[in-house]
């Protein structure tokens, strides 16, 4: 039981804290060339997949048209996946935007594959229909491509929540933590997996993704890394998204993402090959595999082993650790009970950690039972 206790503790500590600290230390020994000014801003295509987005698509188009970039080098391609809410009609009102309308609903991945057949620029930028981009985001991302070793650039995701709700605060804290990790990863070597709210790649590196893939953004960006290119993080280029309307909606989204995580693990086994790229394998194992696989296993094992040792040993150390664990889970339960209220920060972290791991359990069950469809099941979000 002591072996189980210490291994579980080591895995949890390393995943949630140690990995980030280790990256900061390792980054201090990595010398990177400064970002060069691109001699000429490259032509690029902004690709926006959309399903039922009638409520937000006009604001997205206006936001896209307001981006700071030479007009003769910026092209807009909105690709829809059989929406039945008038999304296509709204897009057609803007002649500056090209529409690739899909009459049959086949999923986001299929929509992206269709859109890429129309892209003729050297760089393609992907962004979600329900996010708003900072006006300078493209100007921040493009200079990185002066380095021929860079295959993609990931932007930052920010959460907007006017009411400071429990679900909004939890999402915001999570993405602040995730952004710090991505910044450290980029400094060390490469981001492993970009968020679909905003990222770009060299068009020549795009590989069509199977239509049954759930996490198209993660798989697409990871394949760029597998081709030997780095994926860098640009914190100055950010996309803002509103929080989910409720924890029920956020649970629906997280469960779908979690099912996609386990699917991606099987599809991207090459990322774990240290002989192919040791640094990439180290980062993928530490950031993704440990969080998606080992942490959900170690959380209950750590508690059970700790409880056993506290009952069968006279050491106060195990008693103290158990007391801390009990307080942690009580705080998570309190956060769960008070979801409809504005929660203090003290309750947010344990609540969201438990919430994410419960979503991983649910996502794993959906994955193994093949109940998770690739079709969009949009979580209802708040309006800007």
C-alpha positions as CSV (number, residue, x, y, z in Angstrom):
1,X,0.0,0.0,0.0
2,X,2.9,2.3,0.6
3,X,4.1,1.7,-2.9
4,X,0.7,2.5,-4.3
5,X,0.5,5.6,-2.1
6,X,3.9,7.0,-3.2
7,X,3.5,6.2,-6.9
8,X,0.0,7.7,-7.0
9,X,1.3,10.8,-5.2
10,X,4.3,11.1,-7.5
11,X,2.0,10.9,-10.6
12,X,-0.5,13.4,-9.4
13,X,2.2,15.9,-8.2
14,X,4.2,15.6,-11.4
15,X,1.2,16.0,-13.7
16,X,-0.5,19.0,-12.0
17,X,2.6,20.8,-10.7
18,X,5.9,19.1,-11.3
19,X,5.8,19.0,-15.1
20,X,5.2,22.8,-15.4
21,X,8.0,23.5,-12.9
22,X,10.4,21.1,-14.7
23,X,9.6,22.9,-18.0
24,X,10.5,26.2,-16.5
25,X,13.9,24.8,-15.4
26,X,14.6,23.1,-18.7
27,X,13.6,26.2,-20.7
28,X,16.3,28.2,-19.0
29,X,18.9,26.0,-20.7
30,X,17.2,26.2,-24.2
31,X,18.4,29.0,-26.4
32,X,15.9,30.2,-28.9
33,X,16.4,32.7,-31.7
34,X,14.2,35.8,-31.4
35,X,11.1,36.0,-33.6
36,X,12.1,37.6,-36.9
37,X,10.0,40.1,-38.6
38,X,8.5,38.4,-41.6
39,X,9.9,40.1,-44.7
40,X,6.4,40.1,-46.2
41,X,3.2,39.1,-44.6
42,X,2.1,35.9,-46.3
43,X,-1.4,35.4,-47.8
44,X,-3.6,33.4,-45.6
45,X,-7.1,32.0,-45.4
46,X,-9.3,32.2,-42.3
47,X,-11.4,29.0,-42.2
48,X,-14.5,29.1,-39.9
49,X,-16.4,25.8,-39.6
50,X,-20.0,26.4,-38.5
51,X,-23.1,24.3,-37.7
52,X,-26.1,26.0,-36.1
53,X,-24.6,29.5,-35.4
54,X,-27.3,31.9,-36.4
55,X,-27.1,33.6,-33.0
56,X,-23.5,34.5,-33.3
57,X,-22.4,34.1,-36.9
58,X,-23.0,37.8,-37.9
59,X,-20.8,39.0,-35.0
60,X,-18.2,36.5,-36.0
61,X,-18.2,37.8,-39.6
62,X,-17.9,41.4,-38.5
63,X,-15.1,40.5,-36.1
64,X,-13.3,38.6,-38.9
65,X,-13.6,41.6,-41.3
66,X,-12.2,43.9,-38.6
67,X,-8.9,42.0,-38.2
68,X,-5.8,44.0,-38.9
69,X,-4.1,42.5,-42.0
70,X,-3.6,43.6,-45.6
71,X,-6.9,43.1,-47.3
72,X,-5.3,41.7,-50.5
73,X,-3.7,38.9,-48.5
74,X,-6.5,37.9,-46.2
75,X,-9.3,35.5,-47.4
76,X,-12.3,34.3,-45.5
77,X,-13.8,30.9,-46.0
78,X,-16.9,29.9,-43.9
79,X,-17.8,26.2,-44.3
80,X,-21.1,25.0,-42.9
81,X,-22.3,21.5,-42.0
82,X,-25.9,21.4,-42.9
83,X,-27.3,24.0,-40.5
84,X,-31.1,24.4,-40.4
85,X,-31.3,27.6,-38.5
86,X,-30.5,30.2,-41.2
87,X,-26.8,30.3,-40.7
88,X,-26.1,30.1,-44.5
89,X,-28.5,32.9,-45.2
90,X,-26.8,35.2,-42.8
91,X,-23.3,34.5,-44.3
92,X,-24.5,35.1,-47.8
93,X,-25.3,38.7,-46.8
94,X,-21.6,39.4,-46.7
95,X,-20.0,39.3,-50.2
96,X,-16.5,39.7,-48.7
97,X,-16.8,36.2,-47.2
98,X,-16.8,32.9,-49.2
99,X,-19.3,30.3,-48.2
100,X,-18.9,26.6,-48.7
101,X,-22.3,25.4,-47.7
102,X,-22.8,21.7,-46.9
103,X,-26.3,20.4,-47.3
104,X,-25.7,17.1,-45.5
105,X,-24.6,17.0,-41.9
106,X,-21.3,15.0,-41.7
107,X,-19.5,16.6,-38.8
108,X,-16.8,19.3,-38.2
109,X,-13.9,17.2,-39.4
110,X,-15.6,16.5,-42.8
111,X,-16.3,20.3,-43.1
112,X,-12.6,21.1,-42.5
113,X,-11.5,18.5,-45.1
114,X,-13.9,20.1,-47.6
115,X,-12.7,23.6,-46.8
116,X,-9.0,22.7,-47.3
117,X,-9.7,21.7,-50.9
118,X,-10.5,25.4,-51.5
119,X,-7.5,26.9,-49.7
120,X,-4.8,28.2,-52.0
121,X,-2.8,30.3,-49.6
122,X,0.5,29.1,-47.9
123,X,-1.0,29.6,-44.4
124,X,-4.4,28.6,-43.1
125,X,-5.9,29.9,-39.8
126,X,-8.6,27.9,-38.1
127,X,-11.1,29.5,-35.7
128,X,-14.4,28.6,-34.2
129,X,-17.6,30.4,-35.1
130,X,-18.5,31.2,-31.5
131,X,-15.2,33.0,-30.7
132,X,-14.0,36.6,-31.2
133,X,-10.5,37.3,-32.2
134,X,-8.2,40.1,-31.1
135,X,-7.7,42.5,-34.0
136,X,-3.9,42.0,-34.0
137,X,-3.9,38.3,-33.7
138,X,-2.8,37.5,-37.3
139,X,-0.1,40.1,-37.1
140,X,1.2,38.4,-34.0
141,X,1.1,34.9,-35.4
142,X,2.6,35.3,-38.9
143,X,6.1,36.5,-38.0
144,X,6.8,33.0,-36.5
145,X,6.6,31.5,-40.0
146,X,9.9,33.3,-40.9
147,X,11.5,30.3,-39.2
148,X,11.1,27.3,-41.6
149,X,11.2,24.9,-38.6
150,X,7.8,26.3,-37.4
151,X,4.9,24.3,-38.8
152,X,2.1,25.9,-36.8
153,X,1.2,28.7,-34.4
154,X,-1.3,28.3,-31.5
155,X,-3.2,31.2,-30.1
156,X,-4.4,31.7,-26.6
157,X,-7.9,30.9,-25.5
158,X,-9.6,33.3,-23.0
159,X,-13.0,32.9,-21.3
160,X,-15.4,35.8,-21.0
161,X,-17.9,35.6,-18.2
162,X,-19.6,38.8,-17.2
163,X,-21.4,37.3,-14.2
164,X,-18.3,35.6,-12.7
165,X,-20.4,32.4,-12.5
166,X,-19.1,29.1,-11.0
167,X,-18.7,27.4,-14.4
168,X,-17.2,30.5,-15.9
169,X,-14.6,30.9,-13.2
170,X,-13.7,27.3,-13.3
171,X,-13.2,27.4,-17.1
172,X,-11.1,30.6,-16.8
173,X,-8.9,29.1,-14.1
174,X,-8.4,26.0,-16.2
175,X,-7.4,27.9,-19.3
176,X,-5.1,30.2,-17.4
177,X,-3.3,27.1,-16.1
178,X,-3.3,25.5,-19.6
179,X,-1.9,28.7,-21.2
180,X,1.0,28.8,-18.8
181,X,1.8,25.2,-19.6
182,X,1.6,25.8,-23.4
183,X,3.9,28.9,-23.1
184,X,6.4,26.8,-21.2
185,X,6.1,23.9,-23.7
186,X,6.7,26.3,-26.6
187,X,9.7,27.7,-24.9
188,X,11.2,24.2,-24.3
189,X,10.3,22.7,-27.7
190,X,6.7,22.6,-29.0
191,X,3.1,22.8,-28.1
192,X,1.5,19.4,-28.2
193,X,-2.1,20.0,-29.5
194,X,-3.7,23.3,-30.3
195,X,-7.2,24.5,-29.3
196,X,-9.6,25.0,-32.1
197,X,-10.6,28.5,-31.1
198,X,-7.5,29.8,-32.8
199,X,-4.5,28.2,-34.5
200,X,-2.7,28.2,-37.8
201,X,-0.6,25.8,-39.9
202,X,1.4,25.8,-43.1
203,X,-1.2,24.6,-45.7
204,X,1.4,22.2,-47.2
205,X,1.5,20.3,-43.9
206,X,-2.3,19.6,-43.7
207,X,-3.2,16.0,-43.8
208,X,-6.9,15.1,-44.3
209,X,-8.4,13.8,-41.0
210,X,-10.7,10.8,-40.9
211,X,-14.3,12.0,-40.6
212,X,-14.8,9.9,-37.4
213,X,-12.2,12.0,-35.5
214,X,-13.7,13.9,-32.6
215,X,-10.8,16.2,-31.6
216,X,-10.0,17.5,-35.1
217,X,-7.9,20.4,-33.7
218,X,-5.7,18.3,-31.5
219,X,-5.1,15.6,-34.2
220,X,-4.5,18.1,-36.9
221,X,-1.9,20.1,-34.9
222,X,-0.3,17.0,-33.5
223,X,0.3,15.6,-37.0
224,X,2.2,18.8,-37.9
225,X,4.6,17.9,-35.0
226,X,4.9,14.3,-36.3
227,X,6.2,15.7,-39.6
228,X,9.1,17.1,-37.7
229,X,8.0,20.7,-37.3
230,X,7.5,22.7,-34.1
231,X,4.2,24.2,-33.0
232,X,4.8,27.4,-31.2
233,X,2.5,29.4,-28.8
234,X,1.7,33.1,-29.3
235,X,0.1,34.5,-26.2
236,X,-0.4,37.9,-27.9
237,X,-2.8,36.3,-30.4
238,X,-5.9,35.4,-28.4
239,X,-9.5,34.3,-29.0
240,X,-12.3,35.0,-26.5
241,X,-15.1,32.6,-25.9
242,X,-18.0,32.9,-23.5
243,X,-18.4,30.3,-20.8
244,X,-20.9,27.5,-20.9
245,X,-24.4,28.4,-19.8
246,X,-24.3,25.9,-16.9
247,X,-22.3,23.0,-15.6
248,X,-24.7,20.6,-17.3
249,X,-23.7,22.1,-20.6
250,X,-20.0,22.1,-19.7
251,X,-20.3,18.4,-18.6
252,X,-21.7,17.6,-22.1
253,X,-18.8,19.4,-23.7
254,X,-16.1,17.9,-21.4
255,X,-17.4,14.4,-21.8
256,X,-17.3,14.7,-25.6
257,X,-13.7,16.1,-25.4
258,X,-12.7,13.3,-23.1
259,X,-14.0,10.6,-25.4
260,X,-11.9,12.3,-28.1
261,X,-8.9,12.2,-25.9
262,X,-8.9,8.4,-25.7
263,X,-9.5,8.2,-29.5
264,X,-6.5,10.4,-30.1
265,X,-4.3,8.3,-27.9
266,X,-4.8,5.3,-30.2
267,X,-4.5,7.4,-33.4
268,X,-1.3,9.2,-32.4
269,X,0.9,6.4,-31.0
270,X,3.8,7.8,-32.9
271,X,4.0,10.8,-30.5
272,X,5.2,8.4,-27.8
273,X,8.2,7.1,-29.8
274,X,11.3,8.6,-28.2
275,X,13.5,7.6,-31.1
276,X,11.4,9.6,-33.5
277,X,11.5,12.8,-31.3
278,X,12.5,12.5,-27.7
279,X,11.4,16.0,-26.6
280,X,8.0,15.6,-28.3
281,X,7.5,12.2,-26.7
282,X,8.4,13.6,-23.3
283,X,6.0,16.5,-23.6
284,X,3.1,14.4,-24.9
285,X,3.5,11.8,-22.2
286,X,3.8,14.3,-19.4
287,X,1.0,16.7,-20.5
288,X,-1.5,14.5,-22.2
289,X,-1.1,10.8,-21.4
290,X,-0.5,11.4,-17.7
291,X,-3.5,13.7,-17.4
292,X,-5.9,11.7,-19.5
293,X,-4.9,8.1,-18.3
294,X,-2.8,8.0,-15.2
295,X,-4.4,10.8,-13.1
296,X,-7.9,9.4,-13.2
297,X,-6.5,6.1,-12.1
298,X,-4.3,7.5,-9.4
299,X,-6.8,9.8,-7.7
300,X,-8.9,7.0,-6.2
301,X,-5.9,4.8,-5.6
302,X,-4.1,7.6,-3.7
303,X,-7.1,8.1,-1.5
304,X,-7.8,4.4,-0.8
305,X,-4.1,3.6,-0.1
306,X,-3.9,6.7,2.2
307,X,-7.0,5.6,4.1
308,X,-5.6,2.1,4.6
309,X,-2.2,3.3,5.8
310,X,-3.9,5.8,8.2
311,X,-5.9,3.0,9.7
312,X,-3.2,0.5,10.0
313,X,-0.2,2.7,10.9
314,X,0.6,4.8,13.9
315,X,2.4,7.4,11.7
316,X,0.7,10.9,11.9
317,X,2.0,11.6,8.4
318,X,-0.6,9.4,6.8
319,X,-3.3,10.9,9.1
320,X,-2.3,14.4,8.0
321,X,-2.3,13.6,4.3
322,X,-5.7,11.9,4.6
323,X,-7.1,14.9,6.4
324,X,-5.9,17.1,3.5
325,X,-7.5,14.8,1.0
326,X,-10.8,14.7,2.9
327,X,-10.7,18.5,3.0
328,X,-10.0,18.6,-0.7
329,X,-13.0,16.4,-1.6
330,X,-15.3,18.2,0.9
331,X,-14.3,21.5,-0.8
332,X,-15.1,19.9,-4.2
333,X,-18.5,18.7,-2.9
334,X,-19.2,22.2,-1.5
335,X,-18.4,23.6,-4.9
336,X,-20.7,21.2,-6.5
337,X,-23.6,22.0,-4.1
338,X,-23.1,25.8,-4.6
339,X,-22.7,25.7,-8.4
340,X,-25.5,28.2,-8.9
341,X,-23.7,30.8,-6.8
342,X,-20.5,32.7,-7.1
343,X,-17.9,30.4,-5.5
344,X,-14.8,31.6,-3.6
345,X,-11.5,30.7,-5.3
346,X,-10.8,28.2,-2.5
347,X,-13.6,26.0,-3.7
348,X,-13.0,26.4,-7.5
349,X,-9.8,24.5,-7.9
350,X,-10.8,21.2,-6.1
351,X,-14.2,21.4,-7.7
352,X,-12.9,21.7,-11.2
353,X,-10.2,19.1,-10.8
354,X,-12.8,16.6,-9.6
355,X,-15.2,17.7,-12.4
356,X,-12.6,17.2,-15.1
357,X,-11.6,13.7,-13.9
358,X,-15.3,12.7,-13.6
359,X,-15.7,13.8,-17.2
360,X,-12.7,11.6,-18.2
361,X,-14.4,8.6,-16.6
362,X,-17.6,9.4,-18.5
363,X,-15.7,10.1,-21.7
364,X,-13.8,6.8,-21.5
365,X,-17.1,4.9,-21.1
366,X,-18.5,6.6,-24.1
367,X,-15.4,5.8,-26.1
368,X,-15.2,2.1,-25.2
369,X,-19.0,1.7,-25.8
370,X,-18.8,3.7,-29.0
371,X,-21.6,5.9,-27.9
372,X,-19.8,9.2,-28.7
373,X,-20.8,10.5,-32.2
374,X,-18.5,12.8,-34.2
375,X,-21.5,15.1,-34.9
376,X,-21.5,18.4,-33.2
377,X,-23.5,18.4,-30.0
378,X,-23.0,22.1,-29.2
379,X,-22.8,23.1,-25.6
380,X,-25.1,26.1,-25.0
381,X,-22.9,29.1,-24.2
382,X,-23.6,32.6,-22.9
383,X,-23.9,35.5,-25.3
384,X,-21.2,38.1,-25.5
